[in-house]
Amino acid sequence: MPFGGSVTISPAATATRVLYIDDNQDNIFLLRRLFRRSCPDIALYTAMTGGEGVKAAIDERPALILLDNRLPDTNGEQVLRELATIPATAAIPVVILSADSSPVIIKELIAAGAADFLAKPFDGPQLLAILGRYLP
C-alpha cells in the first residue's frame, strides 16, 4: 500500500473507496468490521495521522473521507483546510467522526468544509445512513 497504516477491505480495483483518518486502533477495527459486514463492495483505506491522510486522499482519490478531529499531528480543521487547497481532493466530501461534539466545535468544522458530522460513539445504522448520503 502506498501509505502507512492503510488497509484495503475489498480487493476490487473498481470498488468505491472510503478513507478513514483516525489514530485509534479500536475505532479502525470497529469501522473495518462494519464495512466487512455491511459494505463488502467498499474499499476502506485508513491513515493514522493528518499528514498520512492527506497523502492517502491524493493517492487514492476516495469517494468519501471519514475524519477524526483529534489526530497526533494536527486536528480535523487543519486537515479540512489542506484538503480544500488541493485540486485533486477539494471536492471530496469529508464527514467528521469525533467525540468532540460541542456545538462550537461542530460549527467550526462545518465552516472549515466538513460535509457532515457524526458524534462518537456512533452506531452502525447512523454511519450507514451517512454512507448512503454521500456515496454513489
C-alpha positions in Angstrom: 0.0 0.0 0.0 1.3 3.5 -0.8 0.9 5.0 2.7 1.4 3.8 6.3 -1.5 2.3 8.2 -3.6 1.5 5.1 -5.9 -1.4 5.0 -8.0 -2.5 1.9 -11.2 -4.2 2.8 -12.2 -5.0 -0.8 -9.6 -6.0 -3.3 -11.7 -4.9 -6.3 -9.9 -2.2 -8.2 -13.2 -0.6 -9.2 -14.7 -0.6 -5.7 -15.9 2.6 -4.2 -13.1 4.0 -2.0 -13.5 5.4 1.5 -10.7 6.8 3.5 -10.9 6.8 7.3 -8.4 9.0 9.2 -8.1 8.1 12.9 -5.3 7.3 15.2 -7.3 5.0 17.4 -6.8 1.3 16.5 -10.1 0.3 18.2 -12.1 2.7 16.1 -10.4 1.5 12.9 -11.1 -2.1 13.9 -14.8 -1.3 14.5 -15.2 0.5 11.2 -13.4 -2.2 9.3 -15.7 -4.8 10.9 -18.8 -2.7 10.0 -17.6 -2.4 6.4 -16.9 -6.1 6.1 -20.4 -7.0 7.2 -22.5 -4.2 5.7 -20.4 -2.8 2.8 -18.3 -5.5 1.3 -18.1 -3.7 -2.0 -16.4 -0.6 -0.5 -12.6 -0.5 -0.3 -11.7 1.0 3.1 -8.3 2.7 3.4 -7.0 4.1 6.7 -4.4 6.6 7.9 -3.4 7.3 11.4 -2.2 10.9 11.1 -3.4 14.0 9.2 -0.3 14.0 7.0 -0.8 10.4 6.0 -4.5 11.1 5.5 -3.9 14.0 3.1 -1.3 11.9 1.1 -3.8 9.0 1.0 -6.5 11.2 -0.3 -4.3 12.5 -3.1 -3.1 9.0 -4.0 -6.3 7.0 -3.6 -8.9 9.6 -4.6 -11.7 8.2 -2.3 -15.3 9.0 -2.9 -15.6 9.9 0.8 -13.3 10.8 3.7 -14.2 10.0 7.3 -12.1 12.1 9.6 -11.4 12.2 13.4 -11.0 15.7 14.8 -8.1 14.9 17.2 -5.0 13.4 15.5 -1.4 13.1 16.8 0.0 15.6 14.3 -2.9 18.0 13.7 -6.7 18.5 14.0 -9.6 18.0 11.7 -10.0 21.6 10.9 -6.4 21.8 9.6 -6.9 18.6 7.5 -10.1 20.0 6.0 -8.4 23.3 5.1 -5.5 21.5 3.5 -7.7 19.1 1.5 -9.7 22.2 0.2 -6.5 23.7 -1.2 -5.6 20.7 -3.3 -7.5 20.4 -6.6 -7.5 16.6 -6.5 -9.2 16.5 -3.1 -11.1 19.7 -2.8 -14.4 18.2 -4.0 -14.3 15.0 -1.9 -16.9 15.1 0.9 -15.4 14.8 4.4 -17.5 13.6 7.3 -16.2 14.2 10.8 -16.4 11.3 13.2 -15.5 12.6 16.6 -16.3 12.6 20.3 -15.6 16.4 20.2 -19.2 17.2 19.7 -19.8 20.5 21.3 -21.9 22.9 19.1 -18.9 25.3 18.8 -16.6 22.5 17.5 -19.2 21.2 15.1 -19.8 24.8 13.8 -16.1 25.3 13.3 -15.6 22.1 11.4 -18.6 22.7 9.2 -17.3 26.2 8.5 -13.9 24.7 7.6 -15.5 22.5 5.0 -16.9 19.3 6.6 -19.9 18.0 4.8 -21.3 16.4 7.9 -20.6 15.4 11.5 -21.3 12.2 13.4 -20.6 12.1 17.1 -18.7 9.1 18.6 -19.7 6.7 19.8 -22.0 6.1 16.8 -23.9 3.1 15.9 -23.8 1.2 12.6 -27.1 2.4 11.2 -26.1 6.0 11.7 -22.8 5.5 9.8 -24.6 3.5 7.1 -27.0 6.4 6.6 -24.1 8.8 6.2 -22.5 6.5 3.6 -25.8 6.3 1.8 -26.0 10.1 1.7 -22.5 10.6 0.2 -21.6 7.5 -1.8 -22.8 6.7 -5.3 
